Amino acid sequence: MTDPLTPEDVLRYLEDVDYPAGKEALVDAAERAGASEAVIRSLRAIPPVEYRRRAEVARSVHVDPGAGRSASRAAGQPAPVPPRGSRSTCAGPARCSALTGW
């Protein structure tokens, strides 16, 4: 079993990215940096918008919410929010969640 993925694990492979950057640029940069398949999958799952800074990427990647935290603290954390400017074509919260993870 592997350790849970954290936002820091993902950002570690994006050190050379010039922002703003789109989803494909982030995936390409992570692949060039030798990121694990879990990191690549996490980046492929983010919304296809332009990210202005690393913090937006960190908020958008879907990772184990409890990674690096106690279970009680992780349970109290709010769901991630897509970056500003992303558009949803979801019919409602349940449908959106099923389609995008949001």
C-alpha positions in Angstrom: 0.0 0.0 0.0 1.3 3.5 -0.8 1.1 6.6 1.3 -1.9 8.9 0.7 -1.3 11.7 -1.8 -1.1 15.3 -0.5 -1.2 18.6 -2.4 2.5 19.0 -1.6 3.2 15.7 -3.3 1.6 17.0 -6.5 3.2 20.5 -6.3 6.6 19.0 -5.9 6.5 18.1 -9.6 5.4 21.5 -10.7 8.4 23.5 -9.6 9.3 24.6 -13.1 5.9 25.7 -14.2 5.4 29.3 -15.3 2.0 30.5 -14.3 -0.6 31.1 -15.6 -0.7 27.5 -16.9 -3.4 25.3 -18.2 -4.2 21.7 -17.2 -2.3 20.1 -20.0 0.8 22.2 -19.3 0.6 21.0 -15.6 0.3 17.4 -16.6 3.2 17.7 -19.1 5.4 19.4 -16.5 4.7 16.6 -13.9 5.4 13.9 -16.5 8.8 15.6 -17.4 9.6 15.8 -13.7 9.1 12.1 -13.2 5.8 12.2 -11.2 4.2 9.0 -10.1 1.0 7.7 -11.9 -1.0 8.8 -8.9 0.2 12.4 -9.3 -0.5 12.4 -13.0 -4.0 11.0 -12.4 -4.7 13.7 -9.9 -3.7 16.4 -12.3 -5.7 14.8 -15.2 -8.7 15.0 -13.0 -8.6 18.8 -12.4 -10.9 21.2 -14.2 -9.6 22.4 -17.6 -9.0 26.0 -16.7 -6.1 28.3 -16.5 -4.4 28.3 -13.1 -2.8 31.6 -12.0 -0.7 30.2 -9.2 0.3 27.0 -7.3 -2.3 27.6 -4.6 -5.1 27.2 -7.2 -3.6 23.9 -8.4 -3.3 22.7 -4.7 -7.0 23.5 -4.1 -8.1 21.8 -7.3 -6.2 18.5 -7.2 -8.2 15.6 -5.7 -6.1 14.0 -3.0 -6.8 12.0 0.1 -8.4 14.5 2.4 -6.8 12.9 5.5 -3.3 12.7 4.1 -0.9 14.3 6.6 -3.7 15.0 9.1 -5.5 13.3 11.8 -8.9 11.7 10.8 -10.8 14.1 13.0 -9.2 17.1 11.5 -9.7 15.8 7.9 -13.4 15.1 8.6 -13.9 18.7 9.5 -12.4 20.1 6.3 -14.6 21.6 3.6 -14.8 20.1 0.1 -12.4 21.6 -2.4 -13.6 24.5 -4.6 -12.9 24.8 -8.3 -10.8 27.9 -9.2 -12.5 31.1 -10.2 -13.4 31.1 -13.9 -14.1 27.4 -14.2 -17.5 26.7 -15.7 -19.7 23.8 -14.7 -22.3 22.3 -17.0 -23.6 20.1 -14.2 -27.3 19.8 -13.7 -27.1 20.0 -10.0 -24.7 19.3 -7.0 -25.2 15.6 -7.1 -24.7 15.4 -10.8 -21.8 17.7 -10.8 -20.1 15.7 -8.0 -20.6 12.5 -10.0 -19.1 14.0 -13.2 -16.3 16.1 -11.9 -15.6 15.2 -8.3 -16.8 18.7 -7.2 
